[in-house]
Structure formats: C-alpha cells, structure tokens
Amino acid sequence: MEDDSRSRLHTFADLVQAQETRKAMSAPPAAEPWKEVGPTNIGGRMTAVVVHPDQPDILWAGASGGGVWRSLDAGRNWRSLWHDQKSLVVGSLALDPKDPSRIYCGTGEANGSADSYPGAGLYLSVDSGDHWSLLASPKDQGIPTRIGTIAVDPFDSRHIVIGGIKGFSEDAVPSLGGMYVAPVDARDPWKRETFVSNESHNCHSILFHPTKQGTIFATFAEDGAQSGIWRLRAGEAQWKHLTDGLPAPENFGRASLAIAPSAPEVIYMLAAAPSGEVLGVFRSDDGGDKWQDADAGHFGDIGKIDYANTIAVHPKNKDFVICGGVDLHLTQDGGRGRWTQVTHGDRERGHPWYAHPDHHALAFVALKTDDSRIYDLNDGGMDVSESEGRIWENRSRGLAVTQYYTLDVAPSDEKRFGGGTQDNGALITLTGGTDDHFQVLTGDGGGIAFDPADPDHFFVSAQNLDIRRWKEGKERSPIKGPDPTGFSFILTPLALSSERASIAYTASNVVFKTEDDGDNWKPVSPDLDGTLVRVIEVARADPQRIYAGTEDGGFFRRDDGDKAWRVVLSESALPVSGKPITAIESSPGDADLVLVALAGFGSRHLFLSPDGGRTWRDFDGGHLPDAPINALVIPKAGPTILYAAGDAGVFKSGLAGPSWQNLTANLPNVRITALVYHEKSRTLFAATYGRGIWKLKIP
C-alpha cells in the first residue's frame, strides 16, 4: 500500500445512529486490534476518480463501500484515506480547478443497484485527502443521500453544484433527487433546482464549461418529457432544454457528459434508454445547440447502461473518445465511422484486452510526452491503458475494497479461507496472505463451505444456483438444481451437514439436499413461503435438525422423519413479519437452543428460542444499535458466548442473558456481512462489504 435487498437499503439517519451507538458501547479491556487479511490483490467496485491536473501519476479514487483512496504512482500503490467516516460509501469526487489540494467527496452510491447504499453527505479535504470534514449533510442541508456527480466552477470555487438520485419513500430523512447548488453562507440550506420538476428525479452528470464563465450543462432523468440534457449560460435567466438532433426527451434515462479539453465547444453524451439499454452516443460541435448521432450503429442493444455509464475525451484530440458500460468502447474519428470494443470482460484475468466488466468512471490524461493514459474504475478496481486503449493492466494491488457477501474458514487450516463477493466471484487464499487470493468461481459469489477434515474439499456457489465442488485442487462440473421459476437471486446459501461432508444443502425458494457430494440434488422442501430462502442452518448438535429462514421473515424447521417443514416463527410470536432473516445459529451442544437475526430498522434484531422455535425472547435487550444483524457465531470452545455482527460492528454477549460488549475496535466503518470463529486457532474472522476480510485473536 502507499505510505486504506430490499430491507438493507439504509438511510443517512440509520447509519449515523448505528455508528454513534457502536462508538458509545463499552469495549472489553485491552482488546486486541483486528488485523486486515486481504485481499489486497483483487479490488472491488469503484465509483469515482479524479487526477491531479499537473501531476498525472497522482489520483484519488472512491469505492462503493470502501471510502477514498490515493495513489502517488498511477495506481501501482494505494493508501486508504477513509476509515471511520460516517459513511464509506463513495458516489463521486471532484477537485477544485483553482486548487487541486481541495477535494470534494459525495457519499452515497448513485448507480441504482440493490446494493448501492446511501451516504452521509458531502465531504471536503483541503490537504489533498489527508483530513476530511463534513461540509453538508442530508439532515442539515437537505442534500441527497446518493450524490453521483459534483461540479466546481473553474471561475468561482465557491460555486459548487451536486447531483443526486432519488431516495426511498421509507427514508427517515427527506432525500429528493435532483440538482443542488451550494449557498453563499454555509449555514444556509442548499438550493434545489426545480426547473426540471418539483418532484424527485435523478441528476447524473454536471459539467461547467472550462472557458465560458457561467455556462453549465447537466443531464436529468425524470420519467417524462423533461429528461435529457439542459444548459444554462451567463446572463440567461432560465435553463434551456437541448433537444435539436436528439431522441425524444422521454426516451432518455441516465446520461453522462464529457467536454473535449482541446475544443470545449465539442461535447459528447452517452445516454441510456429508461430500459437500461444504450440509447446512443451523441456529439455536439457548437456547445450543445445541435447534436448528431456519434455511435455509428456500434452499440446495438447493449444493456446495463443505467448501472455503468461513463465517457471521456482525449486531452488533445477532440475526436478520440472512450466510453464504458459493461465493456469499454473507443473511437478515434468522433464516432463518425467506427467504434472498437477495447476491453473484453470475458477474457482471462491478465489478458491484455481484459478489464473487469461494469465501468463507472474514466479519466483520460495527458503525459509529459505526447502520450496519454486512461484510468478506468470498475467493479474490479482500476485498470489502466498507456497505449490508447490497445493494452490494459490491472492496478488494484493494495486497493483493499472487496465487497464480501459470505465467508468460511477451513476448520483444519486457518490459512485457507474465502467467501463470495460482489462481481468478483468466490475468492480463497491457501496461505492466509493478503495478496494471493484467487478466484474459484466467477460472477456474484454466493456461499462457500469447507469440509471440516479436508481443506481441499469445499463447495462454492454463485447466483442462480451455480454450485461447484472442489476436491484435490480440481473443480467438478457445475451442479445445478431445478430452476426456481420466476426468481432472481445472488446469495445461494450453502450448508454442510455435521454428519458427513458429502451431505450438503442449498436453496432457492425451496431447499435442496445432496447425499453424494454434489453429484445429485433433490428438493427436500416445498416452496416455503413464496420468497427466497436466505439462510440454512444444520444443527451441529443434531444433523437431522434443519432450520431455514426466508426473505419474508419466515422461519422453518424440519426434524428427522418429518415430511413437512414446521412454521415455528410467526407474527403472533414476534413482530418480525416482512423482515428478512439474515442469520440462524444453533448451540453446538443443544439443537433446540437457536438464535435468529433480522434485517431492517425500527425494531429489535435478535431473538433466542430455548425450545427449537416454539417460544422466543428478545435477546437484543435494547442494547444493540438499531441496525441489521447479519451474522451470528456460538463457538464450540465457548458454548456460552455469542458473537453478533452487522451494519454497526461486532458485538459479544454471554448466552445467559444480554450483556453486550463492543468488539468493533479498529474495524473500518463498514457493514460486517459474515463471521466465522475458527476453533483450532481461536480466531474470529469477519467479512466486510467494502474493506475485505479481518481477523481477531480471541484470548
């Protein structure tokens, strides 16, 4: 490093409250610090980049869950600049054109996916990122919780404009999307521009003209005839909707803008249709008055442009343009005749044409010679080209921002661990090192489960019931159960039986079982409640006892010989209807002693049953933060101790009654998604959604 679903969509108020509560809770005396264990060689979803205007090797990058990072050597080494800010979810970055040591960071991701989380407002650093202060928050200044674009006027550094996307109706803090302008007095609210609509809408891209003072461009999507690109010029009282040569405004979804530095009247726009497919690439040669198609029919029906949408122009050549969605595409004739796809996400990692799919930010910079460099921030970190897009090199080493869904550690070898990640597949390390993690399954990684006796034998999964078995270093052909009609999901759960490792369970909207090490699978449940099964727990004390929890808060139990699953958690027992069950943990010595954790806000999140689910009591005790609990662990070596982790940190309690202690210590302020207690080494492992994996030695 350099010398850092539905009910889980959080609000600014929720995240701030969770962080403040976790800081206030008492920590055990002389607690050891957590140790970061990687991966530092994989990367993760990045959302923003800015480059020093005079020193092209110096850049700052924002991660969707891992904060702000800085590199002094063009991405070969990285340093984390954020750790315990109120939110590490970064949506945008901007430099002050008059003073590049002044950096603005908009928190809250504006890419619109189910795991694009809100943030805490707009931050400012005046010393190149070493220190940060909260400049404006949704609560105090009324700005969006998801800031996707920031523009600083090159003629007046006090003139700052930000754009954000729509919030959610259940947000505790009002978070209307749109464009917001900084006040002259920082104590005043920001002004929300309403020329597009008084209702909430999305503002995705804002640019000041670099040579014409008072001229600004912005793109909007408002589900109607006001969508598209708008312009304001100095002396004009109103913004103008630019439509000449463009598709009908109602056909516009998300759109990104780029101005040619060598010819500022030349403007390019990459636009999505409301469906997410490419609407087109468009070019104006007269500052936006008239537009023409500039995609040469190249893009066809390429999709996901509502999630990944970015465009940049060569600093010295107005006709050299690169844009990104799933892959990167390039033209050197202004789009008049030919585009070329210059990255191929389906190639092997390390191939000169490979860059990780889903591109969110581009920076095209000039070097001291006549050469140029392209920085590309995507779902796999950062890729760089110094050959005008012909060859690409991944420069994510040290960029520890991987987003984990799940985690497991080989019981017989603490150095073998890994988990399922966002868009980087299932990753493992065989040495316990930070920089040698590797992919064993592509896509969005789901569950992972190691054989207790053989670390070379494990199952991994990805979305849509893609399950693989590994044994003796060899991958078994894909194992797939019956397709669940009408369901789309990422987190395919996995659980091994304590009876023998050849017995395993997985689920979609029904539970499946294999008794022959994955060669054959059969359904062992009906559709439990019409939603996806999120969690499966095979009781360690009784492998015939199976618990399952669903997306809708259904808790089900099956015992040996039962033909039907029992509904043992209902609204009459606990007020949990509709809150997804995120974790189930049974006692290693008593299959009837079981705890269940819940997502969501506004209620308790942890309950205990001493009798297999017939009766329940609140085990939160009102002492845990009001934030989702995502993981539970009862060690076999300490069966009277419970570890719980979630969006607000890691906590410990005795099972005799709630007696919570805060173990979060030096962990970054990110969601903890999974916990594993390694019995042999007495080590607690924690997976985070944005800052990799950490471990803590337990006395």
N, C-alpha and C positions, 0 to 999 in steps of 0.2 A: 504493500500500500504506500501512498505518497507520504510523508513525514508528519473512515466511516461506514344472497337469495331473498331472498325477499326480506326476511326479518333481520338480515345482517346489514342493511343499508342504514348507516348511523347518521345522527345529526351532530352538528357542532356542539350543541349543549351537552349531549350524551357523552361525547368523547372528552370534553373538558372536565365534566363531572367525574368520569371514570378515572382520569389521570390524577385529579386533585385528591380523590378518595384513596387511591393506591399510595400516594405520597404520604398521606396522613396516617395510614395504618402502621402499627408498630412492626418493626423488623426484629428478628431474633438477634441476640447479642453476638458480635464477632462473626457475622455471616460472611462466608467466603464469596468472592466475586464470581459471577458467571464468566465462562470462557467461550469465546466465539470459535466455532469449529467448522466454519465454512457453509457453503462453498464460496471460495474466492476466485474460482476459475470458470464460473458458469454465467453469472449475470442474472438479469431478470427484467421485468417490464420497466422501461424508461419512457418518460413522457415529454421531456423538455431539454433544450441545450442552448447555451449562449457561449460565444467565443470572444476573447479579448480582441478589440479591433486592431491593435498594433502588434500583438504577440499571438500568432495563430496556434501556438502549442498550448496556450492556457485556455482552459474551458471549464465550464460548470454544467453539471447535468443533474436533472431531477428524476427521482424514481417514484413509481406509483405507490410504493409502500415503504420506501427506504430513505427518504429525505434527500438532501442536497449533497452532491459530491464534487470534488475539484481535482483536476489533473493539471500538472505543470509541463507535461511532456507528451501531449497529443494522445492521451489515453493509455499510455504504457504503464502508468502507475496512478493510483487513485487515493484520495483521502476523504473520509466521511466528515462532513461539516455539521451534520444534524444528528442528535441522539435523543434528547428529551424534550424537544419542542412539543407544543400541544397537539400537533399532528405531523406525521412524517409522510403524509400523502401529498405528493407534489403534482400540480397540474400544469404549471407554466413558470417561466423565468424570463427576465428582461434586464438588460444593462442600461444605465443612463448614458446616452450618447456623448454627453459632455464630460462624464466622469465614470469610467468603467469600473472603478472600485465600488460604486454604488450598484447593488444588485437587488432586484425585486423578485420575490418568490410568491406565486399564488398557490395556495394549498387547495386540495380537493381535486380529484381527477375528473376531467370533462370528456372522457372517451365513451361514456354511456353504456359500458358493460355492467353485468350484475355485480361485479366486484370492483367497480370504480367508485371508491368511497369518498365522502365529503371531507372537508378540511376545516381549518381553524381561522382562515382569513389570509390577509396579505402581509408578508414579512419583508423587512428591509435590512440589508447589511451595508455599512459604509466603509468596511475594511476588507473588501474582496472575499467576503464569506466567512471570516474568522468569528465574527459575532453577529447576532441577529436580534431584531426587536419586532414585536408585532405592531404593524403600522395601522391596520384596520381589521376589524372582526365583523362577522355577520351579526353578532348580538349588539355591538355598539354602533357600528356604522351602516348596517343594513346591506352589506355586500353579499354576493352569492357564496354559498358553501363549496362551490365547484368552479374554480377560476381556471379557464382554459387558455386565456390569452391576456397579455399585458403589453401596453404600448406607452413609451415615454417620449414626449415631444422633443425632437432634436433641437428646437429653438427655445424651449422653456421647460427646464427639468421639473418644475412644479406641476406641469400639465400631464397628469397620468390618467390613462383610461384602461379599464379592465373589462373583460367579457366573461360571462359565465353561462352555465346551462341550468335548466330547470331543476328545482329541488323536488321534494316528495311531499305529498299532502300531509303525511304524518309527522313531518319535521316540527320539532318544538320551536325552532327559530324560523321566522319567515325567510325564505330563500328564493326569491323570484330570479329567474334567469334573465339575461339581457346585458346591456352595456351600462357601465357606471363610470362617472367622472369624479376625480378627487376634488375635494373642496379646497378653497384657499386657506381656510382655517382648519387644521387637522382635527379640531374638536367637533366640527360640524359633520353631519351625515354626508355620505357620498350621494351625488345626484344620479338618479336612474333615468336614462333617456327613454322616452316613450313614443318617439316618432314612428316606430315600427308597430308597437302595440302596448296598451296599458297592461295587458295580460302577460303572464310569464312566457318567455320564449328563449331561444338559445342564441348566443353571440359567440361565434367560433374563431374569428380572426379579425384583428385590428392592426392597421399599419398607418403610420404618419408618412407623408411624402418627405423624402430626405432633403429636398432643395426648395420646395414651395411651402413657406410658412403658413400654417393654418389649414392645410389640406390633409384630410384623413379619410381612410377607407375602412369599411367594416362589412362583414358578412353575417347574415341572420337566417335562422330557420324558425318559422312561427306557424307551421301547418296552414299556410294560406298564401294569399296573393302579395304579401309584404316580404316574402323571403327573397334571398339573393344578396346582391352587393349594393351598398349605399356609399355616398361620398358627401363630404362637407368641405367647402372651400372658404378661404378667408374672405370676409365681407358678406358671405351668404348667410341669410337668417335661418335657412332650413336645410336639412339633409335632402339629397336627391337620390331617388331610386334609379340605378343604372340598369337599363334593360335592352338597349339597342344592340341587336345581334345575338342576344342570349335567349335560351328557352324561357317559356312562361314561368314567372316567379313561383307559382305554386308547385312547380316541378323540382324546386331546389330543396335539398336537405343541407347537410353540413358542407361547408366550403372553406378552403384555405387559400390565402393570397401570398404572392411574392412579387416584389418590385425589382426590376433589373438594376443593380447598382451602377452599371456603366451607362444606362439610358433610362432614367427614372420615369419617363412617360410610358415605358413598356411595363405592363402589369400582366401577370398570369394568375389564373384561378383554377384549382382542382375542386370540382363540385360533385357531390353525391346526390342521387335522387333520394326521395324520402324512404324508398325501399332499401337503401344502402348500396345499391349498385352505382357504378360510375355514370354520372350524368354527362360529364365531359371535362376536357381541359380547354380553357378559353384564354384568348390573348387580346389585349388592347394596346394599340400603339399611340394613343392620344390621351393618356391619363384617365381612361375609363369611359370616355364618351361613346365609343363604338367598340364592339367586340366581334371576334370571329372564332370559329372552331379551330383548335390547335391540337387535336388528338389524332388526326389522320386515320380515324377509324380503328385505331390500335387496340383500344381498351375493351371493346365489346361489352359483355355483361359481367365484368369483374365486380365482385362484391366486397362487403365489409368496409366500404369507404366511409361509412358512418362511425366506424370504430378506429380505423387507422387512416389518416388523411393528412398529408404534408407535402409541401412543394418548395423548391429553392432554385435560384438562378445563379449561374456562374458570375463571379465578381467582375469579370472583364469582358464577358461575351453575352450579350442580351439574348442570343438565340440558343444558348446552352442551358437546358432546363432538366431538372430531375424531380420526379415526384414519387410518392410512395403510398401504397395501400398494403395489401398482403405482401407484394414484392415491390422492388424499385424499378422504375422505367425512366428512360433518358432519351432526349432528342438534342441534336446539335444544329437543327435548322428551324428552331422556333415552332416546331410541330407542323410545319407546312407539308412535310412529305414523309417523315419516317421517325418512328419511335422504336426503341430496343429495350426489351426486358433485360436488365443487367444484374439482377440477383435472382437466385433460384432457391427458395427455402426448402425444396425437396431434395437438394443435393446433400452429400455428406458434410458434416461439420469439418471445416478446414479446407474445403474445396475453394479455389479462387473465385468462383461465382456464388459461393454461399454467403448469405447474410440471413440472420434469423427473421422469420416472417413477422408481419404486422409492424409497420413503420410509423412512428408517432412524431418524430422531429428530425429535421435536416438542417445542417449548416454547411454552406458552400463558401470556402475561404480561400483567399489568395496567399501564396507563399512569397518569400523574398525574391525568388526567381520568377519565371513566367509560369511556374507550375501552380496547381491548385490542390485543395484537399476537400474531401467530402466527409463530414461527420454524420453518421446515421444512428439514431437512437430508436430501439425497437424492443420487442418483447424478450429478447435475449441479451440485452445490454447495449453495447455500442460496437458497430462495425465501421471501418474506415477504408476509404479508397484514396490513393495518391496517384492513380493512373486514369483519372477522368472516368471512373466507374467501371473500368475493364476488370480489375482485380480488387478483391475485398479481403480485409483482415479483421478478425475479431479482436477488439481491445477491451475486454471486460475483466481481465485478470486484476484482482484486488477490488472489484466492484461487487461487494457482498450484499446484493439486493434481491436474492432469490426468494420467491413467494411460495411457501410450503402450505399444502393442504393437510398432509399426513406425515407420520414419522414412525419408524420402527428401528430397533437396535437388535442385532443378533445376540440372543441370550448367552451364547457360548463365546462371544468375542465382541467386546465393547468397541473395537476399532472398525467394525462393519456396521454401518448404519446408513439410513437414507429415507427418502419419502417421495410422495407425489407432489409435483409443483405446477404452478400456473404456466402453461405453454412451454415448459421445458422438460416435460415428461417425468418419469420416475428416475431419480438420481440416487446413487450409492457411492460410498467410499469403502475401500478394503483395508485402508491403513489408518483411518482416523485423522488423516491430514486435512488441512483446509483447502488445498489447491489441487487435489487429484480426484475430485468427484466426477463421475461419468454417468452417461445416460444409458439406462437399460430398457426404456420404453419411451416412445415419442408421444406427442400430444399433451393434453392436460392430465397430469399424473393423478391417479386415484390412490387406492390403498396399497400398502406394502406389508408383508408378513413373513418373518424369518422362522425357519424350523428351529425349535429350541435346542436341538442337538447338533445340527449341521448348518453352519453359516453359508455353505454353498447352495443350500436348498431354500428357495423362497418364491413367493408369488408376488406379482405386481399387477396393477390394473390401471386402465385409463378410461376415458369417457366411453359411454355406450357399451358397457360390459366387455371391453377389450381386456382379457386376462391372460397373462403369460406365466409359465412356470420355468424357473431356472434351477438347474441341478448340475453340479460338477462343471460349472462355468459355461454350460450350454443352455440356450434358450429353446424351450418347447414351442411348437407351432401354436398359433393363437387358440385360445379356448373361449368359446362364446356360447352363452346360454340362449334360450329363446328370446327373441327381440320383444321388449316391452312396448306394446302398441301405444303410440301417442305420447311417449315420454322422451325427454331430452335431459341428460344429466351428465355431470362431470365426475362427481365423487362416487365411484364404485367402491362400496365397502368390502373389506376382506377380513376374515377371522379364521384362525386355525383352531382346531379342537385340541384341548389339553389331553385327550385320549391318545391321539397319534397325529403326526403332522401331515399324513396323507388324507386326513379328513379336513375339509375346509368349507367355508360358507361365503357366499356373496349375495348380492341382491340388486334388484331394480325396484319395481313396485311389488315384487314377490321375492321370497328368499329361496336361493338355490344351494344345493349341497353336492359335494363330491366326496366319494369314499375311496377313490383310486388315484389320488394325487393329481386330480385335474383332468384326467383323460375323459371322464364323463361327468356331466352335471344333470341334476334333476330338481324340479321345483319341489319344495317341501312346505310351501305355504300358499294360500290363496292371495289375491290382491287384498292386502290387509286393511287399508282404509282409503284407497283411491289415490294415494300420494306415494312418493318415493321413500324407500327405506334408507335412512341415512346412517344408522348405526346398528351393528350386530355385536352382541356380547355372548361368548361361550363361557359359561361359568367355570372358573378354574377348580372349584370345589366339587363340581358335578358336571362333566362334559355333556350330559344329557339335557341339561337346563340351558335353554337358548332364550335370550332376550333380544327384542328388536324395537327400534324407535323410528318414527316416521317424520316426514316433513311437516305434517299437520299436527304433530304432538301426540300421535298415537303410541302407546307403549304396550307391547305384546310379549307374551311368554308361552313357551312350549316346553313340556316335560316329556321324558321318555314314555313312549306308548300313546301319547296324546295324538289324536288325529286332527284336532283343531287347536288353533292358537287362541289363548285367552287374552281378552282385553282387560288388563289389570291397572290401567291408569285412565281415569275418566274425569270429566269436568266436575262431577259430583265429589270426587276425591280431592282434586286440586284445580285451581283456576289457571289451567295451562292450555286450554283449547286454542289451537291455531299456532302455537309457538313451536318451532321445530325442535326436536330433541337432538342435541349435539353430542352427547356423550352418555354412556352407561358403564358403570363399573360395579362388579360384584366382589365381595370379600374373598380372598384366596382360601379362607377356611370355612366359609358359610355361604352357600349359593343363595340363601334366602335374604342375606343382607346385601341390598343393592341400592345404588345411588343413581339418580338421573339428573342431567344438566340440560338447561334450556337456553335458547337464543332469545333475542328480543330485549326490550326495555320496559320499564314501568312496573315491574313486579319482581318477586324473588326468582332465583335462577337455579337453585339446587335443593333437591329433596331426597330423603332417605326412607327406605322401607325395610323393616326388620323381618318381614314375612313374605318375601317374594312378590311384593307389589299389592298385597291386599289392603294394607294401610300405609299411610305416608305421613311424614312430618317435615316441616321446613328445616333444612339444615344450613340455609344461608344465615339465618339468625339476624338478618338486618345489618350484618357487619361487612358483607362483601359489597363492592361497588355495584351500582345498578348498570350492569353491562353483561353481555352474553358470557357464559362459561362454555368453553369449547373442549376441554379435556379434563379427565379425572384419572387418578392413579392411587391404588392402595398397594404398597409394597408387600411382597410375601414375607420379607425380613422384618417388616414393621406393620403388621396387620391392624394395628390400632391407629394408624396415621393415614390421613388423606391429603393428597396434593390436588389442587384445582387450579386451572389456568384458563384465561380467556382474554377478552379485549382490554382488560385493565391490569394484567400482570399475572404473577404466580403466587399462590397462597397455600398455607399449610394449617391443618387443624387436627386435633385428636378426634377419633370417631365416637368417643363417649358423649360428646356434645360440642357445639360450635365454640372453638377457641382459636380464632383465626390470627395468623401471623403473616406478614407480607414478606415474601421471598424475592420480590422483583429486583431489588438491589440495583445493579448496574445494567440490567437489560434495557435495550432501546425501547422507546415508547411506541411499540407496535403491537398488533394482535398476536397473541400466542394461540396457535391453532392445534398443537398436539403436544403431549407429554409422554415420556417413557421413563420408567425407573428401571435401571439396569442392576439387577440383583447382585451379580457377581462382583461388580466394581463399586457398588453403592453410589451410583452416579445418576443424577436426574437430568435427562435431556429434554430440551424444549425447542419446538419448531416455530418459527415466526412467519408472518405473512409480509415479507419485505426486507428482512435482515438475516435470513439464513437460519442456521441451527446453532444453539448454545448448550453448554452443559455445566452442571454444578455438582461438585463432590459433596456428598452428604456424610457428616460425621457418623 
